[in-house]
Amino acid sequence: MASANTPSVSADLIRATGVKVTRGRVRVLDALHAARQPLCHGELESRLGGAEEAAIDRVTLYRILDSLVACGLALKAVDTRGVFHFSAAGAQRQHADHIHFRCTDCGGVFCLKAEPPPPPRLPRGFRLGAVAFDVRGTCASCSTRGGS
């Protein structure tokens, strides 16, 4: 994470959208960029509650996430349990060429080394906007705990 005197890539990205740059927004976007997989609100809250800086309260974190999604810097997806997970928008390009596995027990999202299937042929006059392909089941950790 950048210090107060070091330019921040996250600050530059936020500034470029025309949204006010705040320390909270920079911290949250930095955390999303550093994450290996999408994070839920609670995971972000834990990561941002370190001893170095004051924690961001729950409501403020929700507002920051909503503002980052609204300006296109973060992506928001819901899992099978209705829990929202957030990732940096640039991560979408990194995740476009493979499938994600969503654990129905813990809500974890895992990258699989498999290409998604091609999009379907659409009837005349239809225009494809996006394709969402979701593989769901139980991850290895949850399977082991459940005795399956």
C-alpha positions in Angstrom: 0.0 0.0 0.0 1.3 3.5 -0.8 2.4 5.8 2.0 0.9 9.3 2.3 3.8 10.7 0.2 3.9 8.0 -2.5 1.5 8.3 -5.4 -1.1 5.5 -5.5 -2.3 3.7 -8.6 -5.6 3.3 -6.9 -5.8 7.1 -6.2 -5.0 7.8 -9.9 -7.7 5.4 -11.0 -10.3 6.9 -8.7 -9.3 10.4 -9.7 -9.7 9.5 -13.4 -13.3 8.6 -12.9 -14.1 12.0 -11.5 -14.9 10.6 -8.0 -13.4 12.3 -5.0 -10.2 10.5 -3.8 -10.5 9.6 -0.1 -8.2 7.5 2.0 -11.0 4.9 2.5 -11.6 4.5 -1.2 -7.9 4.1 -1.9 -7.5 1.5 0.9 -10.5 -0.5 -0.3 -9.4 -0.4 -4.0 -5.8 -1.4 -2.9 -7.3 -4.3 -1.0 -9.4 -5.4 -4.0 -6.3 -5.2 -6.3 -4.2 -7.3 -3.8 -6.8 -10.0 -3.4 -6.4 -13.3 -5.2 -10.1 -13.8 -5.4 -13.3 -11.8 -4.9 -13.9 -10.7 -1.3 -17.1 -10.4 0.7 -17.8 -7.4 2.9 -16.6 -9.3 6.0 -13.3 -10.4 4.4 -12.6 -6.8 3.4 -13.5 -5.5 6.8 -11.0 -8.0 8.3 -8.2 -7.0 5.9 -8.8 -3.3 6.5 -8.9 -3.6 10.3 -5.1 -3.9 10.7 -3.1 -2.2 13.5 -1.5 0.3 11.1 -4.6 2.2 10.3 -8.1 2.7 11.8 -10.7 0.2 10.8 -13.4 1.3 8.3 -16.8 1.0 9.8 -19.3 -1.4 8.2 -21.7 1.3 6.7 -18.8 3.4 5.3 -17.3 0.2 3.8 -20.6 -0.5 2.1 -20.8 3.0 0.7 -17.2 2.9 -0.5 -17.9 -0.4 -2.3 -21.1 0.9 -3.9 -19.2 4.0 -5.1 -16.4 1.9 -6.6 -18.9 -0.3 -8.4 -20.8 2.7 -9.6 -17.8 4.4 -11.1 -16.6 1.1 -12.7 -13.6 0.4 -10.6 -15.0 -2.6 -8.8 -17.2 -5.5 -9.8 -20.0 -6.9 -7.5 -21.3 -10.5 -7.8 -23.7 -12.4 -5.6 -22.9 -16.0 -4.5 -25.4 -18.9 -4.0 -26.1 -17.7 -0.4 -26.9 -14.2 -1.4 -23.6 -12.8 -0.2 -22.0 -10.1 -2.4 -18.4 -10.5 -3.4 -16.3 -7.7 -4.8 -13.2 -7.6 -7.0 -11.2 -4.9 -8.8 -12.6 -4.2 -12.2 -9.3 -4.9 -13.9 -9.5 -8.4 -12.5 -12.4 -9.1 -14.9 -9.9 -9.3 -17.8 -7.7 -11.7 -15.8 -10.8 -13.9 -15.2 -12.3 -13.8 -18.7 -10.5 -16.9 -20.0 -11.4 -19.5 -17.4 -14.2 -20.8 -15.3 -14.9 -20.1 -11.6 -16.1 -22.7 -9.1 -18.4 -21.4 -6.3 -18.6 -23.4 -3.1 -22.2 -23.6 -2.0 -21.0 -24.3 1.6 -18.4 -21.6 2.4 -19.2 -19.2 -0.5 -15.6 -19.3 -1.8 -14.8 -18.6 -5.4 -12.0 -20.6 -7.0 -10.3 -20.2 -10.4 -10.4 -23.4 -12.5 -7.9 -24.1 -15.3 -10.7 -24.6 -17.9 -12.0 -22.4 -20.7 -15.6 -21.4 -20.6 -17.9 -22.8 -23.3 -18.5 -20.6 -26.4 -21.6 -18.3 -26.2 -24.8 -19.7 -27.7 -26.0 -18.8 -31.2 -28.7 -16.2 -30.8 -31.8 -15.7 -32.9 -31.8 -12.9 -35.5 -32.1 -9.5 -34.0 -30.7 -10.6 -30.6 -27.5 -9.0 -29.4 -25.3 -10.6 -26.7 -24.4 -8.4 -23.8 -22.7 -10.8 -21.4 -22.4 -14.5 -20.6 -22.3 -15.7 -17.0 -21.1 -19.3 -16.5 -21.2 -20.6 -13.0 -20.0 -23.9 -11.7 -21.2 -24.7 -8.2 -20.5 -27.4 -5.7 -18.5 -28.1 -2.6 -14.8 -27.1 -2.4 -12.1 -29.5 -1.1 -12.0 -27.9 2.4 -15.8 -28.1 2.9 -15.9 -31.6 1.5 -13.3 -32.8 4.0 -15.1 -31.1 6.9 -18.4 -32.6 5.9 -17.0 -36.1 5.7 -18.1 -36.6 2.0 
